[in-house]
Amino acid sequence: MATSTRHGYIVCLRRLLQDLARQDDAALRPDLLRPEDVPRLDRYLPRPLAPEDDQRLQQALRGRDDRQANALLLLRLTGMRIGECVQLAPDCLRHVGGEQWALHVPVGKLHTERWIPADAAIRQIVTRLRALPDRRPPPETARFLLPPARTVKGACQTLRCALARLARRAGCAAPVRPHQLRHTFATEMLRAGMSLPALQALLGHKDITMTLRYTQVSQTDLQEQYRVARQQVVARQAPLPLPPVPVPAIEGGIPAITESLTATRHLMEMFRRQLHHPSSRRTFDRLENRLGKIVAELRDLQDPAL
């Protein structure tokens, strides 16, 4: 079985055993199955669309004016879940003051409702969906912005099939699923500079650890941000200018050479302490040791007892 299947079965069995153990005449002892007996679910990284596929798909959706294309484009621009989109009310677009508008997302997967800021593009899509002809009876028309199937699950399946068909016609490199539009939206907002708490509220995540997964999506972004950060660190911690090396008189003989090498070792030690790369520090250590041995041999030559 898959890990998620075993997880679901064990959780249901654990709940059943707990209910049986609470009965007065129960022969079962509590905690036959403990939390550590439940397998941990596999954690997968979000899978946003490649920029080329995202551009092709949006262009294909904007080129159509039917209900399914507009609904899918609304998913892409808001980051909603597909189940939330098919249950939008006709009056989901609300004016919140000034030039600010918001899209009311009903209670969804995590049993919470939220407001999504709506720019001109989102408002235009909602207006087009309202203007499209509707063959539903009046009671159904008053309940939903999109035409539901017999069930919410059926309406979601209709959008999934439409997205797969349109993505294939647009020339996307791989099959596209509705939740990938949500991943693409979140990654785009994060790259644009949105903070994690704001993105968490926008996506309707219950825990910020779910939002943190989007920071691991692109190694290219991570490498670029690391490079820029390291450049700023190096700029702030630039090596200090070293004092000039004293030039001894040529006629000083061995004492002058010894003094010069000692001053050089001192300057090398000062410079080594300012280095951050371990291999560079080790290289300077070896050079200092060699100069120390040369100074020791020169002092032996200067000793008249030898």
Backbone as CSV, one residue per row, in Angstrom:
resi,resn,N_x,N_y,N_z,CA_x,CA_y,CA_z,C_x,C_y,C_z
1,MET,0.834,-1.201,0.000,0.000,0.000,0.000,0.867,1.248,0.000
2,ALA,0.320,2.320,-0.502,1.004,3.595,-0.425,0.998,4.104,1.011
3,THR,1.942,4.967,1.326,2.049,5.486,2.688,0.782,6.216,3.100
4,SER,0.217,6.988,2.195,-1.005,7.722,2.529,-2.182,6.772,2.803
5,THR,-2.232,5.644,2.078,-3.308,4.674,2.303,-3.158,4.019,3.674
6,ARG,-1.944,3.588,4.002,-1.713,2.990,5.328,-1.990,4.002,6.434
7,HIS,-1.614,5.253,6.206,-1.863,6.308,7.188,-3.359,6.446,7.457
8,GLY,-4.168,6.478,6.397,-5.607,6.622,6.573,-6.235,5.440,7.289
9,TYR,-5.825,4.223,6.935,-6.384,3.028,7.573,-6.036,2.984,9.057
10,ILE,-4.787,3.279,9.397,-4.360,3.182,10.795,-5.028,4.266,11.636
11,VAL,-5.195,5.465,11.078,-5.884,6.520,11.819,-7.333,6.128,12.098
12,CYS,-8.018,5.569,11.092,-9.407,5.135,11.299,-9.487,4.000,12.324
13,LEU,-8.554,3.046,12.251,-8.547,1.942,13.206,-8.256,2.436,14.620
14,ARG,-7.356,3.392,14.730,-7.027,3.947,16.045,-8.240,4.648,16.653
15,ARG,-8.955,5.392,15.838,-10.155,6.063,16.337,-11.213,5.037,16.768
16,LEU,-11.379,3.961,15.999,-12.347,2.924,16.354,-11.983,2.264,17.682
17,LEU,-10.706,1.945,17.867,-10.278,1.318,19.123,-10.460,2.262,20.307
18,GLN,-10.231,3.539,20.100,-10.438,4.505,21.181,-11.909,4.588,21.573
19,ASP,-12.786,4.570,20.564,-14.224,4.609,20.871,-14.661,3.351,21.620
20,LEU,-14.143,2.211,21.216,-14.506,0.958,21.908,-13.960,0.932,23.330
21,ALA,-12.767,1.494,23.538,-12.168,1.484,24.876,-12.904,2.408,25.837
22,ARG,-13.630,3.405,25.321,-14.358,4.333,26.197,-15.665,3.746,26.718
23,GLN,-16.117,2.639,26.149,-17.359,2.043,26.623,-17.168,1.454,28.017
24,ASP,-18.254,1.439,28.787,-18.161,1.003,30.187,-17.751,-0.450,30.316
25,ASP,-18.283,-1.322,29.467,-17.994,-2.752,29.580,-16.897,-3.183,28.603
26,ALA,-16.059,-2.234,28.215,-15.028,-2.546,27.218,-13.919,-3.378,27.840
27,ALA,-13.490,-4.400,27.086,-12.364,-5.225,27.522,-11.051,-4.745,26.928
28,LEU,-11.110,-3.712,26.117,-9.898,-3.184,25.482,-9.266,-2.142,26.375
29,ARG,-7.972,-2.142,26.407,-7.272,-1.080,27.134,-7.005,0.069,26.156
30,PRO,-6.952,1.295,26.654,-6.733,2.436,25.763,-5.308,2.448,25.205
31,ASP,-5.126,3.210,24.160,-3.808,3.429,23.542,-3.188,2.139,23.014
32,LEU,-4.026,1.274,22.423,-3.437,0.128,21.739,-2.614,0.576,20.541
33,LEU,-3.087,1.609,19.876,-2.320,2.237,18.795,-1.960,3.648,19.239
34,ARG,-0.687,3.957,19.207,-0.209,5.258,19.669,0.140,6.144,18.469
35,PRO,0.333,7.440,18.699,0.667,8.327,17.569,1.911,7.898,16.801
36,GLU,2.892,7.316,17.506,4.102,6.894,16.797,3.884,5.677,15.908
37,ASP,2.740,5.002,16.066,2.424,3.873,15.192,1.879,4.326,13.835
38,VAL,1.466,5.575,13.735,0.925,6.097,12.481,2.088,6.516,11.580
39,PRO,2.191,5.983,10.381,3.322,6.338,9.501,3.262,7.798,9.084
40,ARG,4.424,8.380,8.976,4.511,9.769,8.535,4.300,9.841,7.027
41,LEU,3.518,10.827,6.625,3.238,10.997,5.200,4.457,11.546,4.475
42,ASP,4.600,11.144,3.224,5.679,11.689,2.395,5.398,13.157,2.095
43,ARG,6.464,13.960,2.133,6.337,15.380,1.862,6.979,15.691,0.515
44,TYR,6.183,16.208,-0.385,6.666,16.530,-1.722,6.763,18.045,-1.882
45,LEU,7.729,18.459,-2.667,7.865,19.879,-2.961,6.771,20.314,-3.935
46,PRO,6.373,21.587,-3.874,5.417,22.088,-4.882,5.984,21.948,-6.284
47,ARG,5.099,21.819,-7.238,5.504,21.632,-8.633,4.903,22.739,-9.501
48,PRO,5.504,23.927,-9.478,4.979,24.998,-10.342,5.289,24.722,-11.804
49,LEU,4.554,25.378,-12.661,4.803,25.248,-14.092,6.105,25.948,-14.463
50,ALA,6.759,25.429,-15.484,7.919,26.126,-16.029,7.464,27.458,-16.612
51,PRO,8.308,28.498,-16.567,7.879,29.806,-17.086,7.370,29.755,-18.520
52,GLU,7.995,28.924,-19.364,7.542,28.835,-20.751,6.146,28.227,-20.840
53,ASP,5.914,27.134,-20.089,4.593,26.499,-20.102,3.533,27.419,-19.499
54,ASP,3.911,28.147,-18.450,2.966,29.071,-17.831,2.544,30.158,-18.814
55,GLN,3.505,30.676,-19.563,3.186,31.713,-20.543,2.307,31.166,-21.661
56,ARG,2.623,29.963,-22.158,1.811,29.366,-23.224,0.373,29.122,-22.752
57,LEU,0.246,28.594,-21.534,-1.080,28.266,-21.029,-1.913,29.528,-20.814
58,GLN,-1.324,30.562,-20.214,-2.082,31.795,-19.996,-2.511,32.426,-21.318
59,GLN,-1.632,32.357,-22.311,-1.983,32.906,-23.621,-3.152,32.142,-24.237
60,ALA,-3.139,30.809,-24.076,-4.229,30.002,-24.615,-5.538,30.276,-23.880
61,LEU,-5.479,30.459,-22.552,-6.695,30.723,-21.788,-7.269,32.095,-22.113
62,ARG,-6.402,33.078,-22.306,-6.874,34.433,-22.616,-7.461,34.515,-24.029
63,GLY,-7.071,33.567,-24.876,-7.602,33.579,-26.236,-8.994,32.995,-26.348
64,ARG,-9.525,32.449,-25.278,-10.874,31.881,-25.295,-11.768,32.696,-24.355
65,ASP,-13.052,32.640,-24.592,-13.979,33.392,-23.745,-15.121,32.497,-23.285
66,ASP,-14.811,31.227,-23.025,-15.841,30.349,-22.485,-15.704,30.278,-20.966
67,ARG,-16.634,29.596,-20.343,-16.685,29.559,-18.883,-15.514,28.785,-18.284
68,GLN,-15.122,27.702,-18.912,-14.028,26.890,-18.364,-12.690,27.608,-18.450
69,ALA,-12.404,28.251,-19.569,-11.142,28.976,-19.714,-11.054,30.126,-18.722
70,ASN,-12.146,30.865,-18.532,-12.150,31.960,-17.568,-11.967,31.449,-16.142
71,ALA,-12.589,30.307,-15.820,-12.442,29.741,-14.478,-10.998,29.310,-14.227
72,LEU,-10.372,28.684,-15.216,-8.985,28.260,-15.056,-8.042,29.453,-14.948
73,LEU,-8.312,30.499,-15.693,-7.491,31.702,-15.595,-7.676,32.361,-14.225
74,LEU,-8.875,32.298,-13.674,-9.113,32.813,-12.322,-8.326,32.012,-11.288
75,LEU,-8.254,30.697,-11.483,-7.428,29.873,-10.597,-5.969,30.309,-10.641
76,ARG,-5.465,30.571,-11.842,-4.053,30.951,-11.998,-3.743,32.299,-11.351
77,LEU,-4.672,33.248,-11.421,-4.398,34.598,-10.944,-4.695,34.785,-9.462
78,THR,-5.378,33.828,-8.836,-5.729,33.974,-7.422,-5.092,32.919,-6.527
79,GLY,-4.663,31.783,-7.090,-4.089,30.727,-6.257,-5.117,29.952,-5.466
80,MET,-6.379,30.026,-5.840,-7.411,29.271,-5.126,-7.280,27.774,-5.397
81,ARG,-7.843,26.998,-4.503,-8.011,25.575,-4.752,-9.184,25.387,-5.711
82,ILE,-9.171,24.293,-6.451,-10.223,24.079,-7.440,-11.580,23.907,-6.765
83,GLY,-11.604,23.277,-5.584,-12.869,23.121,-4.869,-13.436,24.445,-4.393
84,GLU,-12.573,25.396,-4.083,-13.035,26.721,-3.682,-13.578,27.498,-4.877
85,CYS,-12.949,27.309,-6.038,-13.354,28.056,-7.227,-14.756,27.661,-7.683
86,VAL,-15.058,26.366,-7.682,-16.365,25.932,-8.190,-17.501,26.292,-7.242
87,GLN,-17.183,26.718,-6.019,-18.222,27.087,-5.066,-18.306,28.593,-4.836
88,LEU,-17.651,29.385,-5.683,-17.753,30.831,-5.554,-19.195,31.282,-5.781
89,ALA,-19.600,32.255,-4.997,-20.940,32.807,-5.150,-20.948,33.863,-6.255
90,PRO,-22.102,34.148,-6.847,-22.148,35.180,-7.891,-21.714,36.554,-7.393
91,ASP,-21.922,36.836,-6.100,-21.524,38.125,-5.547,-20.212,38.025,-4.770
92,CYS,-19.309,37.137,-5.231,-18.043,36.927,-4.513,-17.134,38.149,-4.561
93,LEU,-17.306,39.011,-5.564,-16.462,40.203,-5.696,-17.062,41.328,-4.861
94,ARG,-16.279,41.816,-3.908,-16.768,42.844,-3.000,-15.864,44.081,-3.045
95,HIS,-16.495,45.261,-2.908,-15.752,46.520,-2.835,-15.450,46.799,-1.368
96,VAL,-14.156,46.937,-1.021,-13.755,47.095,0.379,-13.304,48.507,0.701
97,GLY,-13.464,49.449,-0.221,-13.127,50.833,0.058,-12.134,51.402,-0.920
98,GLY,-12.395,52.650,-1.347,-11.473,53.292,-2.277,-11.430,52.555,-3.604
99,GLU,-10.208,52.234,-4.035,-10.031,51.463,-5.263,-9.709,50.003,-4.974
100,GLN,-9.980,49.570,-3.767,-9.641,48.216,-3.345,-10.860,47.301,-3.457
101,TRP,-10.601,46.141,-4.078,-11.615,45.106,-4.216,-11.054,43.797,-3.685
102,ALA,-11.937,42.887,-3.308,-11.505,41.593,-2.779,-12.468,40.517,-3.253
103,LEU,-11.914,39.311,-3.375,-12.695,38.142,-3.783,-12.952,37.292,-2.546
104,HIS,-14.213,37.065,-2.250,-14.568,36.271,-1.069,-14.518,34.787,-1.408
105,VAL,-13.603,34.074,-0.745,-13.458,32.634,-0.948,-14.229,31.930,0.157
106,PRO,-15.181,31.071,-0.181,-16.008,30.438,0.858,-15.219,29.412,1.659
107,VAL,-15.884,28.883,2.678,-15.267,27.851,3.521,-14.862,26.676,2.649
108,GLY,-13.586,26.288,2.767,-13.062,25.255,1.885,-12.440,24.106,2.625
109,LYS,-11.274,23.682,2.149,-10.617,22.467,2.632,-10.306,22.524,4.119
110,LEU,-9.803,23.672,4.600,-9.408,23.798,6.002,-10.499,24.451,6.844
111,HIS,-11.737,24.491,6.328,-12.903,24.992,7.067,-12.712,26.446,7.491
112,THR,-12.100,27.229,6.642,-11.932,28.660,6.889,-12.271,29.416,5.610
113,GLU,-12.738,30.637,5.779,-12.971,31.498,4.635,-11.949,32.627,4.657
114,ARG,-11.734,33.254,3.501,-10.726,34.306,3.422,-11.077,35.264,2.289
115,TRP,-10.331,36.367,2.248,-10.489,37.385,1.213,-9.200,37.468,0.418
116,ILE,-9.330,37.495,-0.903,-8.174,37.609,-1.796,-8.248,38.956,-2.505
117,PRO,-7.199,39.777,-2.431,-7.231,41.051,-3.175,-7.468,40.809,-4.660
118,ALA,-8.330,41.638,-5.247,-8.715,41.466,-6.655,-8.287,42.701,-7.440
119,ASP,-7.355,42.506,-8.362,-6.931,43.611,-9.217,-7.872,43.709,-10.423
120,ALA,-7.500,44.566,-11.376,-8.371,44.791,-12.532,-8.558,43.524,-13.356
121,ALA,-7.487,42.691,-13.503,-7.600,41.467,-14.303,-8.571,40.476,-13.673
122,ILE,-8.513,40.328,-12.351,-9.418,39.403,-11.664,-10.853,39.905,-11.754
123,ARG,-11.040,41.204,-11.578,-12.404,41.753,-11.666,-12.971,41.581,-13.069
124,GLN,-12.123,41.702,-14.077,-12.586,41.528,-15.452,-13.030,40.090,-15.703
125,ILE,-12.292,39.120,-15.158,-12.664,37.711,-15.345,-14.006,37.420,-14.681
126,VAL,-14.191,37.913,-13.446,-15.457,37.682,-12.751,-16.611,38.327,-13.513
127,THR,-16.380,39.516,-14.073,-17.418,40.179,-14.858,-17.771,39.368,-16.100
128,ARG,-16.752,38.790,-16.766,-17.020,37.965,-17.949,-17.797,36.714,-17.580
129,LEU,-17.479,36.100,-16.435,-18.196,34.899,-16.014,-19.666,35.219,-15.733
130,ARG,-19.912,36.385,-15.157,-21.303,36.769,-14.898,-22.072,37.029,-16.190
131,ALA,-21.349,37.551,-17.211,-22.021,37.943,-18.455,-22.285,36.771,-19.385
132,LEU,-21.601,35.639,-19.177,-21.791,34.495,-20.067,-23.206,33.939,-19.914
133,PRO,-23.824,33.459,-20.996,-25.185,32.904,-20.893,-25.203,31.677,-20.001
134,ASP,-26.269,31.546,-19.244,-26.387,30.474,-18.255,-27.658,29.687,-18.536
135,ARG,-27.520,28.370,-18.697,-28.665,27.501,-18.973,-29.230,26.867,-17.710
136,ARG,-28.700,27.239,-16.568,-29.184,26.629,-15.333,-30.513,27.240,-14.915
137,PRO,-31.276,26.522,-14.117,-32.514,27.107,-13.583,-32.198,28.222,-12.598
138,PRO,-33.111,29.139,-12.374,-32.838,30.292,-11.506,-32.305,29.941,-10.113
139,PRO,-32.817,28.932,-9.401,-32.242,28.660,-8.069,-30.754,28.325,-8.123
140,GLU,-30.339,27.537,-9.112,-28.930,27.201,-9.215,-28.097,28.406,-9.648
141,THR,-28.657,29.250,-10.493,-27.944,30.439,-10.948,-27.640,31.368,-9.791
142,ALA,-28.521,31.429,-8.808,-28.334,32.335,-7.680,-27.322,31.810,-6.674
143,ARG,-26.956,30.548,-6.771,-26.077,29.972,-5.752,-24.610,30.022,-6.126
144,PHE,-24.264,29.775,-7.401,-22.872,29.615,-7.799,-22.517,30.516,-8.974
145,LEU,-21.258,30.973,-8.981,-20.763,31.745,-10.112,-20.498,30.844,-11.310
146,LEU,-20.003,29.641,-11.063,-19.721,28.675,-12.123,-20.831,27.641,-12.169
147,PRO,-21.066,27.041,-13.327,-22.131,26.035,-13.413,-21.694,24.728,-12.770
148,PRO,-22.236,24.337,-11.654,-21.823,23.090,-11.030,-22.405,21.882,-11.733
149,ALA,-21.722,20.784,-11.622,-22.282,19.521,-12.087,-23.241,19.019,-11.007
150,ARG,-23.566,17.756,-11.063,-24.465,17.216,-10.040,-23.830,17.293,-8.661
151,THR,-22.510,17.186,-8.619,-21.787,17.303,-7.358,-20.595,18.234,-7.561
152,VAL,-20.035,18.701,-6.443,-18.829,19.531,-6.513,-17.673,18.736,-7.116
153,LYS,-17.617,17.461,-6.776,-16.557,16.614,-7.325,-16.665,16.527,-8.840
154,GLY,-17.889,16.434,-9.357,-18.064,16.384,-10.805,-17.668,17.684,-11.476
155,ALA,-17.963,18.828,-10.838,-17.562,20.119,-11.396,-16.044,20.251,-11.433
156,CYS,-15.374,19.760,-10.386,-13.906,19.793,-10.371,-13.325,18.918,-11.474
157,GLN,-13.930,17.758,-11.696,-13.442,16.865,-12.738,-13.604,17.487,-14.121
158,THR,-14.657,18.246,-14.320,-14.861,18.924,-15.606,-13.748,19.932,-15.866
159,LEU,-13.371,20.688,-14.833,-12.289,21.662,-14.991,-10.947,20.967,-15.205
160,ARG,-10.724,19.837,-14.540,-9.463,19.102,-14.732,-9.326,18.641,-16.180
161,CYS,-10.387,18.097,-16.725,-10.333,17.630,-18.110,-10.132,18.799,-19.077
162,ALA,-10.776,19.925,-18.800,-10.610,21.093,-19.665,-9.182,21.616,-19.607
163,LEU,-8.590,21.642,-18.418,-7.209,22.118,-18.286,-6.245,21.199,-19.016
164,ALA,-6.419,19.896,-18.878,-5.536,18.956,-19.573,-5.634,19.129,-21.087
165,ARG,-6.839,19.329,-21.574,-7.040,19.498,-23.021,-6.423,20.809,-23.521
166,LEU,-6.635,21.909,-22.798,-6.116,23.201,-23.227,-4.591,23.261,-23.111
167,ALA,-4.037,22.628,-22.078,-2.582,22.616,-21.931,-1.925,21.821,-23.045
168,ARG,-2.554,20.743,-23.432,-2.020,19.945,-24.533,-2.067,20.739,-25.839
169,ARG,-3.149,21.455,-26.070,-3.252,22.268,-27.290,-2.283,23.450,-27.258
170,ALA,-1.990,23.971,-26.076,-1.075,25.112,-25.971,0.381,24.713,-26.167
171,GLY,0.666,23.410,-26.145,2.033,22.954,-26.353,2.857,22.853,-25.098
172,CYS,2.215,22.663,-23.946,2.966,22.507,-22.694,3.768,21.215,-22.733
173,ALA,4.940,21.255,-22.107,5.850,20.115,-22.183,5.349,18.910,-21.404
174,ALA,4.507,19.110,-20.391,4.030,18.008,-19.554,2.564,18.252,-19.223
175,PRO,1.850,17.192,-18.824,0.452,17.391,-18.415,0.351,18.362,-17.246
176,VAL,-0.718,19.129,-17.215,-0.920,20.166,-16.202,-2.161,19.818,-15.389
177,ARG,-2.031,19.937,-14.070,-3.157,19.716,-13.167,-3.541,21.027,-12.495
178,PRO,-4.784,21.175,-12.045,-5.222,22.458,-11.476,-4.384,22.922,-10.292
179,HIS,-3.943,21.995,-9.430,-3.199,22.431,-8.247,-1.840,23.023,-8.624
180,GLN,-1.319,22.686,-9.806,-0.074,23.291,-10.247,-0.233,24.783,-10.506
181,LEU,-1.438,25.208,-10.860,-1.689,26.637,-11.024,-1.543,27.353,-9.685
182,ARG,-1.972,26.709,-8.620,-1.819,27.272,-7.265,-0.342,27.349,-6.884
183,HIS,0.418,26.293,-7.194,1.852,26.298,-6.910,2.567,27.381,-7.717
184,THR,2.158,27.549,-8.966,2.786,28.568,-9.808,2.499,29.964,-9.274
185,PHE,1.270,30.195,-8.846,0.903,31.495,-8.274,1.722,31.788,-7.022
186,ALA,1.824,30.813,-6.116,2.558,31.032,-4.862,4.036,31.293,-5.124
187,THR,4.633,30.529,-6.035,6.045,30.733,-6.350,6.271,32.101,-6.976
188,GLU,5.361,32.529,-7.825,5.475,33.844,-8.466,5.397,34.962,-7.432
189,MET,4.471,34.861,-6.484,4.336,35.885,-5.451,5.569,35.931,-4.552
190,LEU,6.116,34.751,-4.232,7.298,34.707,-3.372,8.499,35.312,-4.073
191,ARG,8.661,35.031,-5.350,9.768,35.610,-6.101,9.611,37.115,-6.261
192,ALA,8.375,37.602,-6.259,8.133,39.040,-6.398,8.379,39.801,-5.104
193,GLY,8.645,39.086,-4.008,8.993,39.756,-2.757,7.933,39.695,-1.687
194,MET,6.842,38.949,-1.873,5.814,38.862,-0.835,6.345,38.108,0.372
195,SER,6.010,38.564,1.558,6.470,37.909,2.783,5.720,36.591,2.987
196,LEU,6.327,35.713,3.770,5.708,34.408,4.021,4.388,34.525,4.794
197,PRO,4.281,35.374,5.841,2.961,35.494,6.508,1.864,35.991,5.572
198,ALA,2.199,36.943,4.698,1.187,37.438,3.760,0.793,36.347,2.766
199,LEU,1.777,35.573,2.288,1.474,34.484,1.361,0.657,33.401,2.038
200,GLN,0.930,33.142,3.313,0.147,32.159,4.059,-1.322,32.572,4.126
201,ALA,-1.579,33.854,4.415,-2.961,34.335,4.473,-3.606,34.302,3.095
202,LEU,-2.825,34.594,2.054,-3.368,34.620,0.696,-3.766,33.224,0.230
203,LEU,-2.970,32.212,0.590,-3.249,30.845,0.169,-4.224,30.123,1.096
204,GLY,-4.439,30.672,2.291,-5.329,30.016,3.235,-4.699,28.816,3.913
205,HIS,-3.369,28.857,4.120,-2.696,27.769,4.815,-2.933,27.879,6.312
206,LYS,-3.158,26.750,6.956,-3.362,26.732,8.396,-2.057,26.864,9.152
207,ASP,-0.977,26.321,8.598,0.332,26.328,9.242,1.335,26.918,8.266
208,ILE,2.243,27.759,8.787,3.209,28.405,7.901,4.230,27.415,7.358
209,THR,4.354,26.231,7.980,5.276,25.231,7.444,4.837,24.783,6.049
210,MET,3.538,24.843,5.760,3.069,24.519,4.411,3.546,25.577,3.423
211,THR,3.543,26.832,3.850,4.000,27.916,2.978,5.504,27.861,2.778
212,LEU,6.244,27.409,3.801,7.704,27.363,3.712,8.186,26.422,2.618
213,ARG,7.348,25.490,2.195,7.784,24.568,1.145,8.076,25.292,-0.162
214,TYR,7.412,26.415,-0.375,7.622,27.137,-1.633,8.993,27.790,-1.690
215,THR,9.663,27.959,-0.545,11.015,28.524,-0.566,12.036,27.520,-1.080
216,GLN,11.670,26.250,-1.186,12.591,25.224,-1.643,12.369,24.848,-3.103
217,VAL,11.506,25.591,-3.787,11.115,25.186,-5.137,12.262,25.317,-6.122
218,SER,12.891,26.470,-6.170,13.844,26.776,-7.239,15.253,26.891,-6.694
219,GLN,16.119,25.956,-7.062,17.526,26.060,-6.695,18.188,27.232,-7.407
220,THR,17.659,27.600,-8.583,18.215,28.754,-9.289,18.035,30.023,-8.470
221,ASP,16.818,30.213,-7.924,16.583,31.380,-7.077,17.454,31.336,-5.833
222,LEU,17.594,30.141,-5.237,18.399,30.017,-4.029,19.861,30.359,-4.302
223,GLN,20.398,29.851,-5.401,21.788,30.135,-5.734,21.999,31.620,-6.016
224,GLU,21.044,32.255,-6.700,21.182,33.671,-7.025,21.124,34.529,-5.764
225,GLN,20.179,34.224,-4.858,20.091,34.992,-3.629,21.316,34.772,-2.751
226,TYR,21.854,33.551,-2.749,23.067,33.292,-1.970,24.240,34.098,-2.535
227,ARG,24.340,34.167,-3.865,25.442,34.908,-4.479,25.370,36.393,-4.126
228,VAL,24.150,36.972,-4.197,23.999,38.387,-3.871,24.300,38.644,-2.402
229,ALA,23.836,37.752,-1.535,24.095,37.929,-0.105,25.582,37.839,0.214
230,ARG,26.267,36.881,-0.422,27.698,36.739,-0.160,28.469,37.961,-0.651
231,GLN,28.056,38.539,-1.760,28.715,39.746,-2.244,28.561,40.889,-1.253
232,GLN,27.381,40.999,-0.631,27.186,42.051,0.360,28.013,41.801,1.612
233,VAL,28.121,40.527,2.029,28.928,40.207,3.209,30.394,40.514,2.959
234,VAL,30.887,40.127,1.794,32.293,40.378,1.474,32.558,41.877,1.377
235,ALA,31.567,42.627,0.842,31.761,44.076,0.727,31.841,44.734,2.100
236,ARG,31.039,44.212,3.069,31.078,44.785,4.415,32.333,44.379,5.174
237,GLN,32.847,43.190,4.889,34.004,42.672,5.617,35.248,42.648,4.735
238,ALA,35.437,43.685,3.941,36.616,43.758,3.077,37.880,43.838,3.937
239,PRO,38.955,43.160,3.541,40.195,43.201,4.329,40.676,44.625,4.503
240,LEU,41.113,44.940,5.714,41.636,46.267,6.007,42.958,46.479,5.296
241,PRO,43.253,47.722,4.915,44.552,47.973,4.262,45.707,47.673,5.205
242,LEU,46.690,46.969,4.686,47.843,46.573,5.495,48.850,47.707,5.557
243,PRO,49.588,47.817,6.696,50.621,48.850,6.787,51.761,48.553,5.822
244,PRO,52.446,49.584,5.391,53.551,49.344,4.451,54.654,48.515,5.079
245,VAL,55.274,47.687,4.254,56.361,46.834,4.722,57.632,47.673,4.824
246,PRO,58.270,47.672,5.994,59.526,48.433,6.110,60.615,47.823,5.233
247,VAL,61.324,48.665,4.522,62.404,48.211,3.647,63.730,48.385,4.373
248,PRO,64.364,47.285,4.789,65.621,47.412,5.525,66.763,47.831,4.597
249,ALA,67.787,48.367,5.205,68.983,48.748,4.440,69.698,47.510,3.925
250,ILE,70.237,47.621,2.689,70.891,46.471,2.070,72.131,46.075,2.835
251,GLU,72.836,47.087,3.382,74.087,46.771,4.048,73.885,46.196,5.433
252,GLY,72.617,45.901,5.822,72.379,45.381,7.165,72.794,43.945,7.335
253,GLY,72.947,43.170,6.254,73.352,41.776,6.349,72.236,40.900,6.877
254,ILE,72.640,39.844,7.591,71.677,38.849,8.102,70.672,39.472,9.061
255,PRO,71.054,40.384,9.982,70.039,40.986,10.860,68.951,41.709,10.083
256,ALA,69.320,42.424,9.005,68.305,43.129,8.222,67.370,42.144,7.510
257,ILE,67.934,41.055,6.977,67.098,40.047,6.313,66.140,39.405,7.316
258,THR,66.647,39.086,8.496,65.813,38.472,9.540,64.683,39.403,9.950
259,GLU,65.018,40.698,10.123,63.984,41.663,10.505,62.921,41.795,9.428
260,SER,63.367,41.788,8.158,62.413,41.901,7.072,61.482,40.690,7.007
261,LEU,62.026,39.480,7.162,61.188,38.277,7.127,60.235,38.228,8.311
262,THR,60.687,38.695,9.475,59.804,38.725,10.647,58.634,39.673,10.435
263,ALA,58.920,40.854,9.846,57.838,41.797,9.543,56.868,41.218,8.514
264,THR,57.414,40.474,7.539,56.550,39.854,6.526,55.628,38.814,7.154
265,ARG,56.190,38.010,8.078,55.353,37.014,8.780,54.238,37.698,9.571
266,HIS,54.565,38.829,10.201,53.549,39.542,10.973,52.416,40.037,10.063
267,LEU,52.768,40.601,8.916,51.750,41.077,7.976,50.912,39.921,7.425
268,MET,51.553,38.792,7.132,50.805,37.637,6.642,49.826,37.121,7.680
269,GLU,50.217,37.141,8.950,49.319,36.692,10.005,48.117,37.635,10.139
270,MET,48.344,38.943,10.021,47.245,39.902,10.078,46.270,39.690,8.918
271,PHE,46.808,39.447,7.740,45.952,39.235,6.574,45.191,37.910,6.672
272,ARG,45.859,36.869,7.208,45.219,35.557,7.317,43.994,35.612,8.217
273,ARG,44.035,36.410,9.268,42.911,36.493,10.193,41.683,37.135,9.559
274,GLN,41.872,37.869,8.475,40.753,38.512,7.800,40.142,37.635,6.704
275,LEU,40.774,36.497,6.401,40.254,35.614,5.368,39.131,34.756,5.923
276,HIS,38.184,34.370,5.047,37.056,33.533,5.448,37.104,32.144,4.819
277,HIS,37.830,32.006,3.734,37.871,30.711,3.056,38.900,29.819,3.759
278,PRO,38.521,28.610,4.188,39.446,27.742,4.934,40.702,27.382,4.154
279,SER,40.571,27.115,2.850,41.758,26.714,2.085,42.770,27.860,1.991
280,SER,42.311,29.084,1.862,43.227,30.228,1.817,43.949,30.398,3.149
281,ARG,43.234,30.193,4.246,43.876,30.309,5.564,44.944,29.244,5.752
282,ARG,44.660,28.027,5.280,45.660,26.963,5.411,46.901,27.270,4.565
283,THR,46.694,27.850,3.381,47.829,28.204,2.530,48.736,29.223,3.218
284,PHE,48.155,30.225,3.837,48.958,31.224,4.545,49.656,30.609,5.756
285,ASP,49.019,29.645,6.408,49.678,28.955,7.527,50.955,28.252,7.062
286,ARG,50.884,27.580,5.926,52.065,26.876,5.424,53.182,27.856,5.056
287,LEU,52.800,28.969,4.422,53.828,29.951,4.052,54.484,30.567,5.280
288,GLU,53.698,30.833,6.317,54.279,31.387,7.543,55.239,30.390,8.190
289,ASN,54.871,29.119,8.168,55.771,28.110,8.748,57.090,28.045,7.989
290,ARG,57.027,28.145,6.677,58.272,28.117,5.892,59.132,29.328,6.195
291,LEU,58.532,30.508,6.286,59.304,31.696,6.627,59.896,31.585,8.029
292,GLY,59.143,30.955,8.952,59.680,30.762,10.303,60.918,29.884,10.303
293,LYS,60.913,28.839,9.474,62.090,27.974,9.395,63.276,28.724,8.787
294,ILE,63.029,29.571,7.785,64.117,30.342,7.171,64.709,31.313,8.182
295,VAL,63.842,31.975,8.967,64.335,32.906,9.987,65.172,32.173,11.020
296,ALA,64.741,30.975,11.418,65.507,30.206,12.407,66.878,29.831,11.865
297,GLU,66.972,29.426,10.596,68.271,29.073,10.019,69.180,30.295,9.885
298,LEU,68.589,31.463,9.538,69.395,32.679,9.451,69.960,33.081,10.814
299,ARG,69.155,32.901,11.856,69.660,33.221,13.195,70.771,32.265,13.622
300,ASP,70.693,31.012,13.181,71.789,30.071,13.474,73.076,30.485,12.774
301,LEU,72.926,30.981,11.525,74.120,31.453,10.797,74.733,32.682,11.456
302,GLN,73.886,33.489,12.083,74.381,34.710,12.737,75.045,34.419,14.075
303,ASP,74.709,33.279,14.694,75.259,32.932,16.006,76.757,32.642,15.861
304,PRO,77.613,33.370,16.532,79.046,33.137,16.399,79.517,31.818,16.983
305,ALA,78.690,31.161,17.794,79.115,29.881,18.385,79.130,28.769,17.374
306,LEU,78.369,28.953,16.234,78.319,27.897,15.209,79.560,27.913,14.356
